[in-house]
Amino acid sequence: MIDETFREKLAAYCGRAFGANGTLTEVQRLSGGASMESWAFSYGGEAFVLRRLPTGLSADDDGLRGVPLATQADVIELARAAGVTAPEVCGRLQPDDSLGEGFIMSKAEGETLPHKILGNPQFAEAESRLTEQCARELAAIHRIGMNPLLQSLEYFSPAELIRVQKDKYHEIGGQIPIYDHAFHWLEQNAPDASDKYLVHGDFRMGNLMIDHKGLTAVLDWELVRLGDPVQDLAYLCTPSWRFGHYEKEAGGFDSSGAFLAAYAEASGAEVDPDRFRFWLIYSTLWWGVACMVMGQIWRSHGDRSLERTVIGRRVSEVEIDLALLFEEILPDAAATPLDWSMPEEASVTGETGYGELLTALEEWNAGHVLPGLKGHDKFQSRVAGNALGIARRQTEWGPGYRDAGKARLAAIGYDHRQLCLGLSKGEIAATSPAVWDHLRLSALERLSIDQPKYAGLKVALNKWRSR
């Protein structure tokens, strides 16, 4: 349901900005957008998108918001002038408009949802062009020369970025062993990246508009900043941004090797493999901490949307991703075959079990609520279904997993907190077979509860059970 006051204020703004003879139609909250609201609408026969700070978040929120919306609009205009395929900024909200902070763009044609694009025969031609197009767009962004606008953007060295993420992780109270190992590894392997370039910061599938012939717009510039261009390249290859096509490292549409070769051709700069690996592990860990931040924003009443809590549980996806990435550089002896499989459905008798209550809620939501919804409400119902599934599996499997984890830790000789601290300081070797087995098994257990359909889980099981 759209707030009529919001509709009236948007119509009034359009009348002032685009002429009083138009009519506001097709106002729709776009799906997703956990850290920023997006609204599609038409006025005077033209299609637009409004980006604005969502209700419940203040301008001082330091979660995932990134640069101010006014700066985003400035950078988009600069990028368009440099040949980047970005939407046109058509209007900017002012305080007197009473619509909050934001700006209005022309609406690019196409699709953004990765599951509707990747592997879809209707987008086969577009997918075949994405490697070259993404490489070309990123090269164009990285070539933009320094000017006063760019000089106003934040810059952090790799070491400073690690510290910022580690501080957030500790502030939230994070204690995930493989995250602690990743922080230590990053600190030991940070490259020198003192040269400053414009980087998009969030260049991935889901933030790219794509039609049947290819890329039509680079969207979502809220994380734009100064940094190392290789960070943008690695970010696109982050496991969480492969959307089910785990074996295709570059966005779920191609190999990382093919993508980096295309970027080298477009930019004239070869990509150092060690530098790329550093940023790939950093970006993977960054997303894990970002998921924790999402949950913390909900916990602190900054934004009580259901989506934030469900994203908060995606930390376990990153545990699997990090383990698979580290195994590419760890000694072969560090990883032994694992005897593990997800529990089977338990037979319940007697009084109604708590898991059965949650199953009933899942079935009711899927069968009676979801079919009657559209747009953002339909998206939210799917999120609710995911949340119910997580709670049900935790109820059924969580106690057994907890006992198994305690037994492993007792055999190693550390408690959970001691293990995290030792890995963070490099005093406990992750390559120790018993430690590495515990990290892998913990990741499998947690992810089987949080997201059993995550593509990385299948990849990990195929690899770890077949050694």
DRENLUMFI-192947 format. One line per field, with one value per residue (C-alpha): chain; residue number from 1; x, y, z. Coordinates in Angstrom, 3 decimals. Example, Ala and Ser with C-alpha at 12.3 -4.5 7.8 and 13.67 -1.06 7.14 Angstrom:
2
mol: (A,A)
seq: (1,2)
X: (12.300,13.670)
Y: (-4.500,-1.060)
Z: (7.800,7.140)
//
This chain:
467
mol: (A,A,A,A,A,A,A,A,A,A,A,A,A,A,A,A,A,A,A,A,A,A,A,A,A,A,A,A,A,A,A,A,A,A,A,A,A,A,A,A,A,A,A,A,A,A,A,A,A,A,A,A,A,A,A,A,A,A,A,A,A,A,A,A,A,A,A,A,A,A,A,A,A,A,A,A,A,A,A,A,A,A,A,A,A,A,A,A,A,A,A,A,A,A,A,A,A,A,A,A,A,A,A,A,A,A,A,A,A,A,A,A,A,A,A,A,A,A,A,A,A,A,A,A,A,A,A,A,A,A,A,A,A,A,A,A,A,A,A,A,A,A,A,A,A,A,A,A,A,A,A,A,A,A,A,A,A,A,A,A,A,A,A,A,A,A,A,A,A,A,A,A,A,A,A,A,A,A,A,A,A,A,A,A,A,A,A,A,A,A,A,A,A,A,A,A,A,A,A,A,A,A,A,A,A,A,A,A,A,A,A,A,A,A,A,A,A,A,A,A,A,A,A,A,A,A,A,A,A,A,A,A,A,A,A,A,A,A,A,A,A,A,A,A,A,A,A,A,A,A,A,A,A,A,A,A,A,A,A,A,A,A,A,A,A,A,A,A,A,A,A,A,A,A,A,A,A,A,A,A,A,A,A,A,A,A,A,A,A,A,A,A,A,A,A,A,A,A,A,A,A,A,A,A,A,A,A,A,A,A,A,A,A,A,A,A,A,A,A,A,A,A,A,A,A,A,A,A,A,A,A,A,A,A,A,A,A,A,A,A,A,A,A,A,A,A,A,A,A,A,A,A,A,A,A,A,A,A,A,A,A,A,A,A,A,A,A,A,A,A,A,A,A,A,A,A,A,A,A,A,A,A,A,A,A,A,A,A,A,A,A,A,A,A,A,A,A,A,A,A,A,A,A,A,A,A,A,A,A,A,A,A,A,A,A,A,A,A,A,A,A,A,A,A,A,A,A,A,A,A,A,A,A,A,A,A,A,A,A,A,A,A,A,A,A,A,A,A,A,A,A,A,A,A,A,A,A,A,A,A,A,A,A,A,A,A,A)
seq: (1,2,3,4,5,6,7,8,9,10,11,12,13,14,15,16,17,18,19,20,21,22,23,24,25,26,27,28,29,30,31,32,33,34,35,36,37,38,39,40,41,42,43,44,45,46,47,48,49,50,51,52,53,54,55,56,57,58,59,60,61,62,63,64,65,66,67,68,69,70,71,72,73,74,75,76,77,78,79,80,81,82,83,84,85,86,87,88,89,90,91,92,93,94,95,96,97,98,99,100,101,102,103,104,105,106,107,108,109,110,111,112,113,114,115,116,117,118,119,120,121,122,123,124,125,126,127,128,129,130,131,132,133,134,135,136,137,138,139,140,141,142,143,144,145,146,147,148,149,150,151,152,153,154,155,156,157,158,159,160,161,162,163,164,165,166,167,168,169,170,171,172,173,174,175,176,177,178,179,180,181,182,183,184,185,186,187,188,189,190,191,192,193,194,195,196,197,198,199,200,201,202,203,204,205,206,207,208,209,210,211,212,213,214,215,216,217,218,219,220,221,222,223,224,225,226,227,228,229,230,231,232,233,234,235,236,237,238,239,240,241,242,243,244,245,246,247,248,249,250,251,252,253,254,255,256,257,258,259,260,261,262,263,264,265,266,267,268,269,270,271,272,273,274,275,276,277,278,279,280,281,282,283,284,285,286,287,288,289,290,291,292,293,294,295,296,297,298,299,300,301,302,303,304,305,306,307,308,309,310,311,312,313,314,315,316,317,318,319,320,321,322,323,324,325,326,327,328,329,330,331,332,333,334,335,336,337,338,339,340,341,342,343,344,345,346,347,348,349,350,351,352,353,354,355,356,357,358,359,360,361,362,363,364,365,366,367,368,369,370,371,372,373,374,375,376,377,378,379,380,381,382,383,384,385,386,387,388,389,390,391,392,393,394,395,396,397,398,399,400,401,402,403,404,405,406,407,408,409,410,411,412,413,414,415,416,417,418,419,420,421,422,423,424,425,426,427,428,429,430,431,432,433,434,435,436,437,438,439,440,441,442,443,444,445,446,447,448,449,450,451,452,453,454,455,456,457,458,459,460,461,462,463,464,465,466,467)
X: (0.000,1.421,1.056,-1.240,0.597,3.813,2.034,0.617,4.005,5.699,3.024,3.518,7.288,6.898,4.545,7.156,10.117,8.664,5.642,2.143,0.429,1.653,-0.008,1.719,1.079,2.528,4.095,5.739,8.291,10.982,11.938,14.998,17.019,17.988,19.995,18.150,14.605,13.924,10.577,9.586,6.936,5.796,5.031,3.938,4.549,8.202,9.543,11.615,13.190,13.370,16.247,15.778,16.891,14.396,12.085,13.669,17.267,18.835,21.345,23.967,23.472,26.879,25.625,25.857,24.579,27.762,28.056,25.225,22.604,23.505,27.095,25.866,23.951,27.044,29.196,26.589,26.559,30.375,30.446,27.904,30.024,33.004,31.122,29.930,26.512,24.712,21.154,20.484,19.865,16.621,15.865,17.026,14.827,14.962,13.880,10.761,9.596,9.037,10.045,13.301,16.774,17.136,17.183,15.286,16.795,15.564,14.487,16.745,15.074,15.820,16.088,18.255,17.309,20.164,17.967,15.941,19.061,21.737,21.178,17.977,17.934,16.105,19.175,21.774,22.942,23.243,25.109,27.625,28.464,28.653,32.344,33.453,30.817,31.534,35.277,34.736,32.456,34.871,37.829,35.895,35.117,38.735,39.997,38.033,40.589,40.904,38.887,37.438,34.387,36.471,38.900,35.966,35.344,36.720,39.898,41.157,44.310,43.941,45.239,42.739,39.872,40.771,40.835,37.442,35.834,37.534,36.347,32.758,33.059,34.272,31.782,28.926,30.479,31.478,33.027,33.242,36.528,37.105,36.344,39.057,41.499,40.578,41.259,44.704,45.488,44.426,46.584,49.570,48.961,47.732,49.198,50.530,47.674,48.498,47.407,43.850,41.246,37.478,35.919,32.223,32.327,29.225,29.634,27.858,24.907,21.790,23.182,23.391,20.397,20.450,18.180,18.251,21.269,23.382,24.108,21.932,22.893,25.293,23.193,23.558,26.487,26.065,29.405,31.453,34.843,38.540,40.584,42.304,40.659,41.405,38.971,36.117,37.223,37.398,34.075,32.253,33.835,32.808,31.098,27.900,27.449,27.426,23.746,23.684,26.290,29.158,31.559,31.453,33.492,32.812,29.283,27.917,28.399,32.070,35.411,37.504,40.352,38.291,36.991,40.437,41.778,38.934,39.659,43.363,42.438,39.952,42.178,45.668,46.602,47.367,45.946,48.354,46.988,48.108,46.525,43.310,43.292,43.718,40.739,38.648,39.135,38.643,35.403,34.110,34.787,33.411,30.060,30.052,30.578,27.970,25.460,26.274,25.783,22.345,21.316,22.796,20.785,17.606,18.722,19.340,15.898,17.414,15.237,13.033,12.439,12.347,14.809,17.616,17.381,17.356,20.370,22.017,21.924,23.843,27.085,27.301,27.411,30.618,32.073,31.796,33.076,36.141,36.944,36.820,38.971,41.572,41.827,43.187,46.275,46.507,48.757,46.993,47.579,45.368,42.172,41.082,37.862,34.793,32.037,29.072,25.573,22.500,20.174,17.131,13.602,12.936,9.832,7.742,5.124,3.134,2.378,2.855,6.521,7.872,9.374,5.929,4.449,7.052,6.452,2.741,3.527,5.812,3.101,0.421,2.584,3.488,-0.002,-2.318,-0.356,2.266,-0.035,-2.179,0.643,2.519,5.659,7.468,4.815,5.391,9.128,8.589,6.430,9.253,11.639,9.210,9.199,13.000,12.957,10.503,12.646,15.746,13.890,12.481,15.846,17.507,14.822,15.286,19.041,20.602,20.924,22.708,25.076,25.853,26.802,28.974,30.796,31.493,32.933,35.266,36.466,37.114,39.280,41.225,41.725,40.185,36.786,35.067,36.311,39.893,39.844,38.631,41.229,44.067,43.182,42.863,46.360,47.899,48.733,46.589,47.289,44.200,46.166,46.131,43.941,41.752,41.223,40.524,38.082,36.245,36.034,34.674,32.188,30.954,30.401,28.498,26.313,25.453,24.817,22.600,20.346,20.569,20.579,20.672,20.112,23.178,25.278,28.498,27.179,26.885,30.320,31.879,30.245,31.332,34.888,35.238,33.581,35.478,39.080)
Y: (0.000,3.381,6.296,8.814,11.710,10.497,10.218,13.749,15.238,13.400,14.644,18.193,17.920,16.587,19.421,21.963,20.153,18.733,20.885,21.133,19.394,15.881,13.141,10.932,7.236,3.763,4.606,1.441,0.607,-1.444,-4.800,-5.111,-2.080,-2.863,0.328,2.819,3.220,3.165,4.116,3.790,6.094,7.787,11.446,13.055,9.812,9.494,6.851,7.861,6.385,8.171,7.285,8.517,7.901,5.404,6.192,5.325,6.077,9.379,11.262,10.412,6.644,5.068,1.634,0.971,4.230,5.512,8.982,11.531,11.288,14.732,13.569,10.391,12.534,14.652,11.582,10.049,13.226,13.217,9.553,10.114,12.938,10.532,7.983,5.646,4.118,5.712,7.080,10.798,12.792,14.682,16.313,16.716,16.843,19.933,20.279,22.233,19.247,17.275,14.042,13.516,13.387,12.075,12.581,11.492,9.687,8.626,4.979,2.666,-0.189,-3.768,-6.102,-6.006,-9.212,-11.683,-14.789,-13.510,-12.865,-15.460,-18.699,-17.400,-18.166,-14.877,-13.035,-15.309,-12.615,-10.073,-12.510,-13.233,-9.518,-8.791,-9.619,-7.067,-4.495,-4.648,-4.420,-1.402,0.385,-0.132,1.011,4.182,4.838,4.311,6.663,9.666,12.326,13.853,17.037,18.894,16.601,13.449,14.990,15.414,11.639,9.425,7.489,4.699,2.690,-1.108,-1.182,1.498,-0.365,-3.523,-1.568,0.049,-3.331,-4.944,-2.129,-2.614,-6.355,-5.953,-3.174,-5.496,-8.269,-10.560,-13.914,-16.010,-17.942,-17.875,-14.135,-13.626,-15.685,-13.628,-10.352,-11.595,-12.810,-9.487,-7.547,-9.672,-9.359,-5.779,-4.299,-0.810,1.085,4.744,5.883,7.205,6.382,6.701,3.332,2.504,0.423,-1.679,-2.812,-6.173,-8.017,-6.577,-3.058,-3.294,-2.753,-5.284,-5.769,-8.570,-7.042,-6.169,-3.547,-0.408,1.354,1.211,1.864,2.303,4.660,5.050,3.384,5.407,6.525,6.805,3.632,0.825,-0.126,-3.810,-3.610,-2.995,-5.990,-8.321,-7.073,-8.212,-11.651,-11.932,-15.315,-13.781,-11.875,-14.995,-15.629,-19.381,-19.693,-20.263,-21.717,-18.492,-16.208,-12.977,-12.071,-15.510,-14.992,-15.773,-16.833,-14.338,-14.984,-13.952,-10.875,-9.704,-10.207,-8.087,-5.379,-5.394,-4.860,-2.073,-0.244,-1.086,-2.264,-5.875,-7.067,-8.519,-11.921,-11.437,-8.008,-9.436,-12.279,-9.785,-7.715,-10.829,-12.040,-8.492,-8.035,-11.404,-10.546,-7.025,-8.502,-10.707,-7.683,-5.750,-8.513,-8.121,-4.355,-4.945,-6.942,-4.327,-1.546,-3.550,-4.301,-0.611,0.346,2.264,0.342,-2.528,-4.100,-7.897,-7.953,-6.603,-9.505,-12.121,-10.511,-10.528,-14.338,-14.429,-14.283,-18.069,-17.842,-15.889,-18.547,-21.096,-18.592,-17.731,-21.385,-22.167,-19.131,-19.921,-23.527,-22.263,-20.980,-23.261,-26.334,-29.433,-31.183,-28.653,-30.096,-33.692,-35.382,-34.615,-37.060,-34.722,-34.424,-32.394,-34.060,-35.852,-34.877,-36.115,-38.171,-36.306,-37.909,-36.755,-33.091,-30.546,-29.611,-26.093,-26.993,-28.124,-24.768,-23.005,-25.395,-24.586,-20.868,-21.401,-23.305,-20.735,-17.845,-19.636,-20.906,-18.150,-14.878,-14.812,-15.591,-12.511,-9.993,-7.869,-5.744,-5.001,-6.716,-9.952,-9.568,-9.082,-12.215,-14.216,-12.755,-13.818,-17.340,-17.399,-16.209,-18.933,-21.569,-20.399,-20.484,-23.968,-25.466,-23.864,-25.381,-28.832,-28.989,-26.260,-28.208,-31.131,-28.804,-26.935,-30.141,-31.290,-27.953,-28.076,-31.581,-30.475,-27.499,-29.663,-31.948,-28.954,-27.537,-24.079,-22.574,-20.537,-17.176,-18.394,-19.804,-16.520,-14.513,-16.873,-16.865,-13.074,-12.686,-15.429,-17.407,-20.369,-21.797,-22.202,-24.783,-27.184,-30.072,-30.159,-26.386,-26.267,-29.187,-27.347,-24.148,-26.051,-28.117,-25.051,-23.256,-26.231,-26.527,-22.845,-22.458,-25.555,-23.705,-20.216,-20.835,-24.512,-23.586,-21.331,-22.516,-22.406,-25.100,-27.621,-26.654,-27.085,-30.467,-31.769,-30.663,-31.598,-35.012,-36.236,-35.707)
Z: (0.000,-1.060,1.335,-0.362,1.271,-0.357,-3.720,-3.411,-2.511,-5.387,-7.807,-6.568,-7.034,-10.570,-11.403,-10.331,-11.911,-15.123,-15.880,-14.455,-17.388,-16.558,-14.522,-11.960,-12.621,-12.002,-8.634,-7.344,-4.662,-6.332,-4.831,-2.654,-1.654,1.933,2.409,0.167,-1.155,-4.898,-6.423,-10.077,-11.511,-14.693,-15.216,-18.447,-20.335,-19.184,-16.821,-13.788,-10.662,-7.311,-4.975,-1.439,2.133,3.564,6.424,9.770,8.769,9.725,7.618,10.263,10.069,9.540,8.531,4.793,3.458,1.826,0.320,0.546,-2.185,-3.507,-4.009,-5.696,-8.180,-8.823,-9.473,-11.794,-13.868,-13.989,-15.018,-17.789,-19.152,-19.185,-21.270,-18.514,-19.198,-16.258,-15.985,-16.427,-13.237,-13.900,-10.566,-6.977,-3.893,-1.702,1.957,0.935,-1.131,2.128,0.441,2.291,0.784,-2.753,-6.509,-9.595,-12.581,-15.971,-15.860,-17.858,-19.700,-18.798,-15.841,-12.719,-10.906,-11.460,-11.210,-14.161,-16.261,-15.537,-17.391,-18.996,-22.760,-23.356,-22.020,-23.645,-26.077,-23.262,-21.024,-23.768,-23.897,-20.167,-19.727,-22.300,-21.312,-17.566,-18.216,-20.461,-17.962,-15.086,-17.188,-18.055,-14.377,-13.345,-16.083,-14.817,-13.880,-10.443,-9.835,-6.806,-6.678,-6.561,-4.109,-1.706,-1.655,1.078,0.579,2.826,2.323,2.364,5.940,6.975,5.290,7.202,10.464,9.771,9.110,12.083,14.356,13.141,13.642,17.230,18.007,17.061,19.127,16.271,17.138,13.970,13.848,10.093,10.027,12.650,10.582,7.492,9.282,10.312,6.782,5.265,7.717,6.732,2.969,2.434,-0.782,-1.293,-2.955,-2.431,-5.909,-5.870,-8.515,-8.642,-7.828,-8.035,-4.853,-5.579,-9.188,-9.394,-10.847,-9.241,-9.633,-13.424,-15.707,-18.538,-21.519,-24.089,-25.849,-22.836,-20.195,-20.338,-17.084,-14.153,-11.042,-7.255,-6.751,-2.987,-2.127,-4.639,-3.304,-4.081,-4.010,-5.896,-9.238,-8.554,-5.651,-8.108,-10.194,-7.207,-5.859,-9.000,-8.460,-4.793,-4.258,-2.884,-6.160,-8.370,-7.629,-7.861,-10.645,-8.256,-10.814,-12.854,-10.628,-12.524,-11.535,-12.324,-16.074,-16.827,-15.376,-13.463,-15.894,-18.917,-17.085,-15.960,-19.479,-20.867,-18.302,-19.195,-22.832,-22.040,-19.568,-20.792,-17.283,-16.357,-13.040,-10.471,-9.256,-5.637,-5.509,-6.961,-4.388,-1.536,-2.690,-3.346,0.221,1.546,-0.425,0.719,4.365,3.838,2.835,5.934,8.169,6.160,6.949,10.635,10.328,8.788,11.844,14.169,12.493,13.175,16.727,17.448,16.048,13.133,10.674,11.869,8.457,8.355,5.461,7.639,10.087,7.319,5.618,9.036,8.951,5.664,7.651,7.301,3.492,3.886,6.197,3.374,0.812,2.884,3.529,-0.193,-1.031,1.619,0.511,-2.805,-0.971,2.097,2.066,0.747,4.048,5.842,4.395,4.915,3.735,5.821,6.720,6.943,5.534,6.419,8.920,7.592,8.570,12.102,12.812,15.411,17.623,20.624,21.205,18.427,18.115,17.775,14.418,13.259,14.248,12.150,9.247,9.422,9.306,6.298,4.444,5.331,4.118,0.871,0.158,1.376,1.706,-1.039,-4.033,-3.392,-3.146,-5.674,-5.844,-2.598,-0.471,-2.407,-1.878,1.856,2.041,0.465,3.052,5.793,4.364,4.495,8.110,9.114,7.432,9.311,12.632,11.929,11.014,14.031,16.259,14.752,14.099,16.235,19.514,17.819,15.968,19.194,20.989,18.064,18.007,21.734,21.382,18.580,20.577,23.620,21.472,20.142,23.628,23.190,23.839,21.113,22.357,22.730,19.205,17.722,19.629,18.730,15.026,15.034,16.480,14.390,17.541,16.434,12.989,10.851,8.855,11.799,10.554,13.671,13.597,9.869,10.123,12.904,10.833,7.826,9.825,11.721,8.412,6.981,10.065,10.249,6.530,6.409,8.859,7.395,3.642,2.591,-1.060,-1.243,-4.178,-2.176,0.162,-2.667,-3.987,-0.551,0.028,-3.366,-2.667,0.985,0.868,-2.210,-1.156)
//
